[in-house]
Amino acid sequence: MRQEEKKGSVMLFEVKDFDKKFYTEKLKDFLPDKIIDIHTHVWLDEFKSREKEKNVRTVTWVRRVAKDNSIEDLMETYRLMFPGKQVTPMIFSSLARGDRIDDANDYIRRCGNEHAVPSLLYACPWWNGEVLEEKIKAGGFIGIKVYLSLSDPSIAANDITIFDFLPHSQLEVINRLGLIVILHIPRKDRFKDPVNLSQILEIHEKYRNLKLIIAHVGRAYCDEDVGDSFEVLKKADRLLYDFSANTNSWVFEQLIRAVGPKRILFGSDMPILRMRMKRITRGGVYINVVPKGLYGDVSNDKNMEETDRGEDLTFFMYEEIDAFRKASEACGLRRGDIEDIFFNNGAGLIRQTAAGRKFLFDN
C-alpha cells in the first residue's frame, strides 16, 4: 500500500521530524501567512474509467502518488504541510477520455461552493462554445483547465498542438467572459517548441481579455527546456506563469528576470506534490529520485529512480518552494515580491474574474 493511501490512519501521511525541520528552517519565514495555490487537482477515484488507457500520451509516474484527491484530503494536506499558514486552493479536476467528466466537474462545483474556494471547469475540446459557456455559468466557474490528453486520440503525442485541445471556439467564449485559462503545453520540446511559442503568441494577441496562465513554467523542468522562449515571448506582457511541479532554480531565475514578480503565481499541482523525492536532471531529462520501494516498481520509468537514502528526502512541495526561494534570493526579490507571488497576484486575478464573490482567503 502506498504511503498516501492509508486513509484509515489518524494522518493522511506522515510528517517526519526531518520534514518539520526543513519547513521550519527554510520555508516558514519565507512564506507569507496567507497563500493561494493556483494549480490543484481534486477528484474522486469513482470518476475514473476502469478501462486500461489506450494510446497513452503523458507521463504515468504521477499515478503512483495518489489514486484520488478529495477536497478533504487537499485541505488536510495543507494543514499538515503548512502549519501556521492559511492556504486557499484554486481547484479543478483531473480527467482523461472515458472518465465521468460531468460528474467530476460537478464535484468541483460542489467543493468550490461548500469550501469557499475558486474553481475551474475541466474543459473538453469537443464541446462547442455554446456548451462551454453554459457549463461555466451553471457551475460558477471562473475559467477553464485544459489538457493535451483530451485531444483527438488519432493525433500522435509529438504532433499535438495547443489548438487541438483548446479550440478557438472556446477561446472566444473565455475571452468574451474575461476568464482564466490554465494551459499545460504539449510536444516533446516543451517551452522552447516553436509551434507552442507561435500559438501562445497568437492567443495573447487575438484574445486580449482572457487571463492565460502558462503552467509549470511551460514544462521547463530542465535547463535545456528553456531555449529562447522568454526572448520570443518578451512582448507578451499579459502572460502569467505558475511554477507548479517544478524544482529547477535556474529556470525560476530566468522566469523572474524575464517577467518580474507581478506575473508569477505559486501553484503546486497537488496531489503529486505529496511525493517524497528529490528531482535531478540528466541529459535534458528530469528524474524524480524516490525512496526505494515506496512507489512500486519504477525500473521502466525514465522519469523515476530509487535511492536507499530515502530518509533524506522530503516532500515534492517543499522541494519546489525551496527551489523558488533560492531563485528569489539570487534575483534579489523583496518581501513584498514574495507576498505577491504566493498570495497577492492570485488573489487579484481571482477577484477580477469572480464578480464580488467571497472566498476562503478573504477571511
Summary of the structure (lengths in Angstrom):
residues: 363
radius of gyration: 19.1
end to end distance: 38.0
largest distance: 53.9
contacts: 1159
relative contact order: 0.14
helix: 45%
strand: 15%
